[in-house]
């Protein structure tokens, strides 16, 4: 199973339409087009699972740059998500500031009369 990234999609494109389009060329197992949490509309990209690498290559060759709803689709192999770690307790996001240099000592004054 191979995962593809399909980007630069119009907000009107739904999963069923995209799956029907891509199945013209290769065997598509699943299409996932995430929704924005706030607006509840499509985010403009989809993740597609195809059965074989040959199907993936054919879909990329055929549909990369394909105009759909006025936008040129971008189709490529999906990359793994980058891990975002949480800083360990006691560690700083920014390095701590250095201690200031000690001030030069003032000369001693004569006692007040």
Secondary structure, DSSP 8 states (H G I E B T S, - for coil): -EEEEEES--TT--HHHHHHHHTTTS-EEEEE--B-TTT-SB-S-EEEEES-HHHHHHHHHHHTT-EETTEE-EEEE-----------TT--SS-------------------
